[in-house]
């Protein structure tokens, strides 16, 4: 912008010299015309500076929005990666539960759980919570899933006789978390 002003003043000097009367004086109307032209150019420079500032503000706002969107995309991608593995883990647990595969269930849950041939138990607020394992064939269906605070949760509807529908069943809620670099089931709740 500094070079523009220098250029404008040089042009004014050249025009003043070239626009002088025969006796070497510059006419007052020509001076007034040049002053008006300089004023218009200065206004134009000021308007351009304001437009540049406004565009820079818009660019900064767009950059901030872009960074926010990139963060959201990264989080969504991470959640999708978590979901794929966690869904597989939850399905393995439910199938092991229905088949009463004790060793498989034990390998999928955190150390807080005790799994025997007859029950699943864990401590909650100094109370032992125990759930009996099923004694007859069951089937299941994924009811819902969610992601919150880096924990994935799955809710399964488990029921006994498919021909009667799911009205005679119950829900099993599983929460899956990353513990020491390994995905594990960290919470099991039965909603009967």
C-alpha positions in Angstrom: 0.0 0.0 0.0 3.0 2.3 0.7 4.2 1.8 -2.9 0.8 2.7 -4.2 0.9 6.1 -2.4 4.4 6.8 -3.7 3.3 6.0 -7.2 0.2 8.2 -6.9 2.3 11.1 -5.7 4.9 10.6 -8.5 2.0 10.7 -11.0 0.7 13.9 -9.5 4.1 15.6 -9.8 4.5 14.4 -13.5 1.0 15.6 -14.2 1.6 18.9 -12.5 4.7 19.5 -14.6 3.0 18.4 -17.8 -0.2 20.4 -17.0 1.4 23.7 -16.4 0.5 26.8 -18.4 3.0 28.3 -20.9 4.5 30.4 -18.2 5.1 27.3 -16.0 2.2 27.8 -13.6 -0.4 25.1 -13.0 -4.0 26.1 -13.5 -6.2 26.1 -10.4 -8.8 23.9 -12.1 -6.2 21.3 -12.9 -4.9 21.4 -9.3 -8.5 20.9 -8.1 -9.0 18.1 -10.6 -5.8 16.4 -9.4 -6.7 16.8 -5.7 -10.2 15.3 -6.4 -8.5 12.4 -8.2 -6.1 11.8 -5.3 -9.1 12.0 -2.9 -10.9 9.4 -4.9 -7.9 7.1 -5.0 -7.4 7.5 -1.3 -11.1 6.5 -0.7 -10.6 3.6 -3.0 -7.6 2.5 -1.1 -9.5 2.8 2.2 -12.4 0.8 0.8 -10.0 -1.9 -0.5 -8.3 -2.1 2.9 -11.7 -2.5 4.6 -12.7 -5.2 2.1 -9.4 -7.0 2.6 -9.9 -6.9 6.4 -13.4 -8.2 6.1 -12.2 -11.0 3.8 -9.5 -11.9 6.2 -12.1 -12.1 9.0 -14.2 -14.4 6.8 -11.2 -16.6 6.0 -10.4 -16.9 9.8 -14.0 -17.8 10.5 -14.0 -20.4 7.7 -10.7 -21.8 9.0 -12.2 -22.1 12.5 -15.3 -23.9 11.0 -13.0 -26.1 9.0 -11.0 -27.1 12.0 -14.2 -27.9 13.9 -15.5 -30.0 11.1 -12.1 -31.9 10.8 -12.4 -32.6 14.6 -15.9 -33.9 14.2 -14.9 -36.1 11.2 -11.9 -37.5 13.2 -14.2 -38.3 16.2 -16.8 -39.9 13.9 -14.1 -42.0 12.3 -12.7 -43.1 15.7 -16.2 -44.0 16.9 -16.8 -46.1 13.8 -13.6 -47.9 14.3 -14.5 -48.5 18.0 -18.0 -49.7 17.0 -16.9 -52.4 14.5 -14.7 -54.1 17.0 -17.0 -53.6 20.0 -20.0 -54.9 18.1 -18.1 -58.1 17.3 -17.1 -58.3 21.0 -20.7 -57.8 22.2 -22.0 -60.4 19.7 -19.4 -62.9 20.9 -20.5 -62.4 24.5 -24.2 -62.8 23.8 -23.6 -65.9 21.8 -21.3 -67.3 24.5 -24.0 -66.4 27.1 -26.7 -68.2 25.2 -24.4 -71.2 24.5 -23.2 -71.1 28.2 -19.6 -71.0 27.0 -18.1 -70.0 30.3 -14.5 -69.7 29.1 -15.4 -67.5 26.2 -17.5 -65.2 28.4 -14.6 -64.9 30.9 -12.2 -63.9 28.1 -14.4 -61.1 27.1 -15.2 -59.4 30.4 -13.1 -57.3 32.8 -11.7 -58.8 36.0 -14.5 -57.3 38.0 -16.8 -60.1 36.9 -17.1 -63.7 38.2 -18.5 -66.2 35.8 -19.4 -69.7 36.9 -21.4 -72.5 35.3 -24.6 -71.1 36.9 -24.2 -67.3 37.2 -22.5 -64.0 36.4 -21.7 -61.8 39.4 -19.9 -58.6 40.3 -19.7 -56.1 43.2 -21.5 -52.8 43.1 -21.5 -50.4 46.1 -20.4 -53.2 48.5 -23.2 -55.4 47.2 -22.8 -58.6 45.3 -25.0 -58.6 42.1 -25.7 -62.0 40.7 -27.5 -63.0 37.5 -28.3 -66.6 36.7 -27.3 -68.1 33.4 -30.1 -69.4 31.2 -31.0 -73.1 31.4 -32.7 -73.4 28.1 -32.2 -72.3 24.5 -32.5 -68.6 23.8 -32.3 -66.3 20.9 -31.4 -62.6 20.7 -31.6 -59.5 18.7 -29.7 -56.2 18.9 -32.1 -53.6 20.3 -29.9 -50.5 20.4 -26.4 -49.2 20.7 -24.6 -45.9 21.7 -21.3 -44.2 22.2 -20.6 -41.9 25.2 -17.4 -41.0 27.0 -15.3 -43.4 25.0 -17.6 -46.3 26.1 -19.8 -48.2 23.7 -23.0 -49.7 24.9 -25.2 -52.3 23.3 -28.6 -53.4 24.4 -29.8 -56.9 23.3 -33.3 -58.3 23.6 -33.0 -61.9 24.7 -36.1 -64.2 24.5 -36.9 -67.8 24.8 -39.4 -68.9 22.1 -39.1 -67.2 18.8 -42.6 -68.3 17.8 -44.2 -66.3 20.6 -42.3 -63.1 19.7 -40.1 -61.2 22.1 -42.7 -60.3 24.7 -41.4 -63.1 27.0 -37.8 -61.9 27.0 -35.5 -59.5 28.8 -32.8 -57.0 28.0 -29.0 -57.4 28.5 -27.1 -54.1 28.5 -23.4 -54.4 27.8 -20.9 -51.6 28.2 -17.5 -51.9 26.4 -14.4 -49.9 27.3 -10.8 -49.8 26.3 -8.8 -51.0 29.3 -5.0 -51.2 29.1 -5.1 -51.3 25.3 -7.7 -54.1 25.2 -11.5 -53.8 24.6 -13.4 -55.5 27.4 -17.0 -55.7 28.6 -16.9 -53.5 31.7 -20.6 -53.5 32.7 -23.4 -56.1 32.3 -27.0 -55.3 33.3 -30.0 -57.4 33.0 -33.3 -55.6 32.6 -36.1 -58.1 33.2 
